[in-house]
Amino acid sequence: MKQYLDYLISSNIYPQDVKENNILLRKRDLDVKFIDLDDDETRYEQKEYIEKFPHVLRTPLTQFDDMCKRLTRRCS
């Protein structure tokens, strides 16, 4: 999941609602898809904008970390 999120970010796509409900995982081959990227919470920004406003980058990364913590608690 993190690799795919990194791919999106490297493509200047910054999802602002990273959570379990927006990720599909195919068990057979562990293929990951982020869904719901067509809403107003997904941002497409140039690198220069992100340099000025780094919170746009921090948001999906923080949300991803928070989601991982929630999932880890559920599994323990």
Contacts in CASP RR format, 6 or more apart in sequence:
PFRMAT RR
TARGET T0000
AUTHOR 0000-0000-0000
METHOD contacts of the structure
MODEL  1
MKQYLDYLISSNIYPQDVKENNILLRKRDLDVKFIDLDDDETRYEQKEYI
EKFPHVLRTPLTQFDDMCKRLTRRCS
1 23 0 8 1.000
1 25 0 8 1.000
1 32 0 8 1.000
1 64 0 8 1.000
2 64 0 8 1.000
4 32 0 8 1.000
4 33 0 8 1.000
4 34 0 8 1.000
5 15 0 8 1.000
5 18 0 8 1.000
5 34 0 8 1.000
5 60 0 8 1.000
5 61 0 8 1.000
5 64 0 8 1.000
8 14 0 8 1.000
8 15 0 8 1.000
8 34 0 8 1.000
8 37 0 8 1.000
8 60 0 8 1.000
9 57 0 8 1.000
9 60 0 8 1.000
12 44 0 8 1.000
12 45 0 8 1.000
12 46 0 8 1.000
12 47 0 8 1.000
13 37 0 8 1.000
13 42 0 8 1.000
13 43 0 8 1.000
13 44 0 8 1.000
14 42 0 8 1.000
14 43 0 8 1.000
14 44 0 8 1.000
14 45 0 8 1.000
14 50 0 8 1.000
14 56 0 8 1.000
14 57 0 8 1.000
14 59 0 8 1.000
14 60 0 8 1.000
15 22 0 8 1.000
15 34 0 8 1.000
15 37 0 8 1.000
15 41 0 8 1.000
15 42 0 8 1.000
15 43 0 8 1.000
15 60 0 8 1.000
16 41 0 8 1.000
16 42 0 8 1.000
16 43 0 8 1.000
16 56 0 8 1.000
16 59 0 8 1.000
16 60 0 8 1.000
16 63 0 8 1.000
17 36 0 8 1.000
17 39 0 8 1.000
17 41 0 8 1.000
17 42 0 8 1.000
17 63 0 8 1.000
18 34 0 8 1.000
18 60 0 8 1.000
18 63 0 8 1.000
18 64 0 8 1.000
18 67 0 8 1.000
19 63 0 8 1.000
19 67 0 8 1.000
20 67 0 8 1.000
20 70 0 8 1.000
20 71 0 8 1.000
21 36 0 8 1.000
22 34 0 8 1.000
22 35 0 8 1.000
22 36 0 8 1.000
23 32 0 8 1.000
23 33 0 8 1.000
23 34 0 8 1.000
23 35 0 8 1.000
24 32 0 8 1.000
24 33 0 8 1.000
24 34 0 8 1.000
24 35 0 8 1.000
25 31 0 8 1.000
25 32 0 8 1.000
25 33 0 8 1.000
26 32 0 8 1.000
26 33 0 8 1.000
36 42 0 8 1.000
43 56 0 8 1.000
45 53 0 8 1.000
45 56 0 8 1.000
49 56 0 8 1.000
50 56 0 8 1.000
50 57 0 8 1.000
END
